[in-house]
Amino acid sequence: MARDFAADILDPIAGEIVTNVGRWVDREVKPQASEFEHADVYPDPLVKGMSEMGLFGIKIPERYGGLDLSFECYAGVCMELARGWMSLAGIINTHVLVGYTISEYGTEEQRQKFLPRLVEPEIRCALTITEPDAGSDAQAIKTTARRDGDDYVINGQKMWVTNGQRAGVYLALTKTDPTAEPRHRGMSAFLVEPGIAGFSVGKKFDKLGYKGVETTELSFDDARVPASALLGGKEGSGFQHVMSGLEVGRINVAGRGVGLAQAAFDDAIRYAQVRVAFGRPIIEHQAQQIRLAEMATKIRAARLLTFDAARKKDSGVRSDLDAGMAKLFATEMCQEVVLDAMRIHGGVSYSKELPLERYYRDAPLMVIAEGTSDIQKIVIARALQREYPV
């Protein structure tokens, strides 16, 4: 492999795991990714391979059957998966995110019920925050959960739910007290299982990129869930629980940005060495040398930012600043690098015979997913205010 993400990982065991995932990506993913992607088909054989490597249980504690590996390792795995096909890192994203949230904030009963089933995985996870009128402003959601005896009754609609058709548990952010001020104090999260009356999965969205993994809408129409489905067993903490989970998601998306950019760079530098123009390989032309140097430097910086954020999360302290910086820089960098790779390839990059056009369609998702770049800047600025008190 032209690059080695494991070289930046401090834990040698984690580094070996990331290296093995990279070898699997080269052998199994890269030869098939475009075929699956163009057909927009769920890649069952590749998901099976991810399962056999234990990737779905990568952050599940050992006492529940998982690997309980570091976020540093997880970041490297996400980079390698996205280097092969960005959608694969998306398939495990909400699974790992929800599993982490249950592990950190769930009751012991909830952990025992769900975590062992996430390892193989027997069931998959989905995160439901976004609504038709609430995206980046998560506190503006309208989905409500009203206590009724031993149950809660949920009403509302959710959008852009990854794994929406295949999930066995949905982490749903709701309002249990719509009048609360500040708004986040009235928000609670529920672990909703499919098949209950009043809960339905709607249409699958046809997307520009991010193919192969379904993105759907959900509806709650007097959907009744037991009180035991309330994450942590206490109302009013859902926003904090979900935001902590999103730090995990932002490390994943930053890793995706690094991996996808690396794939584009690998293709570009190989092509620049064999494509001849004006009598010599184009890598010998100064304009392309400058472009490649800038691409490689941006990727390297994003890698280090992402691993730094992952190590901060591993330390157990608040990491919204670090995850926000990594996600912001890595995803914006990815868009720039992919476009530069297309420029190096010229007209051939526009053909579906090469993966460049897939990279170009996949890159925009990441400046939106898990909080847009503008939201990351706000998160970063607020964290800086905490760190630089007057």
N, C-alpha and C positions, 0 to 999 in steps of 0.2 A: 504494500500500500504506500502511496506517495506521502501520506501523512500518518501520524500516530497520535491519536487523541490520548492514549494511555500514558504517553510520555509526560503529560502534565498532571497525572494523578499521583498523589503522595502514597496511597495505600497500595502495596504491590499486588495484593489479592484482587482488589478492585480493578487495578490496571490489567491484570490477566483476563478478568471477565470481559472488560471492554474490548480487549484485543480479540478474544474469541468471538464476540458479537460482530466485530468488524470483518473477521474472516467469513463468518456466516453470511453477512451482507454481500460480500464480494461473490461468494459462491452461489447463493440462493436468490437474493433479492434483485441485484442489478440486472441479471439476465431476463427477469420476468416483470419487473416493475412497470414498464411502459405498457405492456400488454394488459395487465390488470387495470392500470390507470385509465387507458383509453376506453376500455369496456365499462369502466365504473363498476367493477365487480369486487365484492368483498373477498379479500385474499386468504381464504381458509387455509391453504397449505402454509403460507407464511406465518399466519397467526398461530398455527399449530407448532411451527418451529420456535416462535417466541415463547410459547407455553412450555415447550420441552426444555428450553434454557432457563426456565424459572422467572422470566421477566415480569410476569403478572404479579408475582409475590415478592418482588424485589425490595419493597419497603414494608411488608407485613412482618411483625415480630415473630421470632422463632417459636415462641410458645404457642402460636396459632398456626404453625406450619410453614411460615415464610422464610425468606433469606435474610431479612433485616439488614440489608446492605446500606451503605452511606448514600447521601444525596450526591456526593462527589462521583460515586460510581454510576448513579442514575443519570447524572448529567452527561457522562461519557457515553452511556448506552443510548441516550436520546440522540446524541450527535451522530453516532454510527448508524442508527436506524434511519435517520433523516438523510444521511449521505446516500443511502440506498433508495429510499422512498419516504418522503416526509409524512405521508399518511400513516405509516406504521408507528411512528412516534406519537401520532395523535390517537391511535387506537388504545395505547396504554396510558395516555395522559390522564383522562378522567378516572380511569380505573385506579391508578396509583394515588391520584389526588383524593378520591373519595375514601379509599382504603386508609390513607394516612389520617384523614379527618376522623374516621371512626375510631382508629387506633388511639388518637390523641384525646378526643373529646367524647367519645361514646361511653355509654354505661358498660359495665362488664357483661351484662346480658347481651347488649348489642354487639360487642366484640366477639363473644362466643358464637353468636348467631351468624354473623356475616364473614368475619375475617378468614376462618378456615376455608370457606367456600370461594374466596377470591384468589386463592393461591394457584389452583390448577389451570385456569379458573373454572369452577362449576357455574358461577354466575359472573356477569360483567357489571360495571358501574357506569352511571351517567350523572352528570351535574346539571341541575336546572336552575338558572338564575335569570337569564335574559327573557324579556317579555316584549310584546309588540310596541309598548310605549316606555320601556325601560331597558337600556343597554348599559352604557358606561356608568350611568347613575343608578347603581343597584338598589339604593335606598328608596327609589321611586317605584319599586314593584307594587303591583296591585293584588297579587295572589294572596288570599287570606286563609288562615286556619283558625277555626272557631271550636273551642272546647265544648263537647256535648257528652256529659257523663264520663264514661271511660274511653271515649273516642275524641278525635278531632275531625272536623268536617272541612275539607279543603276545596276552594273554588278559585279558578283562575286559568291562565293560559301561559305556556312557556314556549320559547322559540330557540332555534339554533342549538338543539340538543345533540351532541355527539354521542354515538352509540345508542341513540334513542329507541331503535327498534329491537335491539339485542340485549338491552340491560336487564339484569335481574334485581337491581336495586337502584333507585334514583334518589340522590341527595337534593331535596327541593327546598329552596329558600322561600319563606312565606312571611306574612305579617300576622302575628297573633295579637298585636295591639296597634291598630292603624292610627290611633291618636297619640302615640308616644312621641315625646320630644326629649332629646334628639331622636330622629326616626329609627336609627339602628337599634335602639333599646327595645323597640317593639317587634323585632324580627327573630324568627325561630326557624330552625332547619329540621326537616323530617326525612326519615329513611323510608321511602315509599316503594312497595313491591308491586310488580305488575299483576294484573288479573283482578284487582279490586273493582267493585262497581263504581262507576262515575269517573274512572281514570282511563284515558285512552291516548294512544299514540296516533298523531295525525300524519300528514303527508311528509314525504321525504323531499328535501329541497334539492334541486338540480343546481350544482355549483360550478363556478368558473374553474376551480382547482379543488384540491383536497378531496380527490375522488377515492372510491373504494371503501370509504367509511361513511356510514349514513349520518345525515344531519336532519333532524326532524323537529316537528312541533308537538307539544303535549297539551292535553286539556284535563282540567279537574272540574267536574260538575257534581258538587255535593259528594265528592270522594271521601269515604270514611276510612280513617286509619286509626289503629289503637294508640292510646296515649304512650305506649311503650315505643312507638316509632319516633317520638321527639328526641332528637340527637342530644345526648347528655342528660335527658330527663328534666331539663329546666328551660322554661321560656325566656326569651330575651337575649340569648347568647348566640343566635344563629349567624348574625352578620360577622361577629368576630371569628367564629369557627370557620365560616366559608372564606373569609379574607385570609386567614392563616393557610387554608388549603390552597388558595390561589397563589401564594408564594411558591408552592410546589409546582403549580401549573406554569408559573412564569419561568422557573428554572427549566422546565420541559420545553417551553416555546423558545427560550433563548438557545437551548441546545439544538432545537430544530433549525433555528436560523443559522447556527454555526455549521451544522451538518450539510444543509442544503447549499450554503455558500461554498463549502469545501468541495462538494460534488461539481459545482459549476466551475470552480477554479481548476480542479483536476482536469476536467475536459478541456478548458481553455488553454492551459499551458501545454498539454499534449498536442492540441491542434496547432498551436503557434509554432511548434518545433517541426511540424511536417508540412504545413501550408507554405508554399513558396509564392512570393510576390516580388516583382521587380528583381528577379534573379537570385533571391535569397530567402531563407525561412523568415516569416514575419516576426519571430521572436528577436531577430537581429535588428529590427527597426526600432528606433528609440521610442516612438510613440507607444508601441505595444509593450516595451520593457517597462515604461513608466506605469502603464495601466496595470500590468501584472504585479509590479512591486506594491502598488497601492492596494490591490485586492488582497494580496498575501498578508500585508500588515494589518489591514482591517480584520481579517479572519483571526489572526493571532491575538489581537487585542480582545476580540469578542470571546474567544475561547477562554482566555485568562479571566475575564470578567465573569463568565458563566461559572467556571470552577470556583472562583472566589465566593460568589453568591451561594453556591451549593455547600461550601465548607462553612459559611456563616450559618446556614440553615442546620447543618449538622451539629453546630455548637449549642443549639437549643435556644439561642437568643433571637430577638425580633430581627427579621431580615428583609423587611419590605423595601428598604432603601437599596440594598444590594441586589435583590431580585429584580426590582424596578429598573435599576441601571443596566443590568445584564440584558433584560428583556428588551429595553428600549434600544440599546446600542446594537445588539446582535441582530435584531429583526430589521432595523433600518439599514444596517450594513449588508444584510442578505439581499435586500432589494437592489442595492447599488452594485453588488458583486455579480449578481445574476445578469443584470443588464449589461455590465461590462463584458461578461463572458459571451453574451450574444453579439456584442460589437466586434469582439475578436474573431468570432466565427463568421461574421458577415451574413449574407443571405441564406446560407445553409442552416443557420440557427432557427429559421422560421419554419423549417420542415418538421413534420411529426416523426420523421425517421430518426431524428436525434432527440435526446432527452432535454435539450435546452428549452424547448417550448413548454415542457412540463414544469421545469424549474421556474420559468417565468410566470406560469399560472399559479403555482403553489406559493411563491414568495409573498404576495400581498396578504394572504390570510394572517401571517404572523405579526404584521403590524397592527392587526385588529384583535386577534385572539387573546384571551385572558387580560383584557384591558388594552385599549388603543394606546398608541404612542403618546398622544396628548394626556391621557390619564396617567401614564407612567411618569410623565414630567411633573404632574401635580403631586403624585405619590412621593416622588423624589424630593420635590421642593418642601413638602410638609415634613418629611423626615429630616431634611437639613435644618429646618427651623427648630426641631427638637434637639439636634446635635449642636446647634450654635445659639444657645439661649443668650439673651441680652442681660 
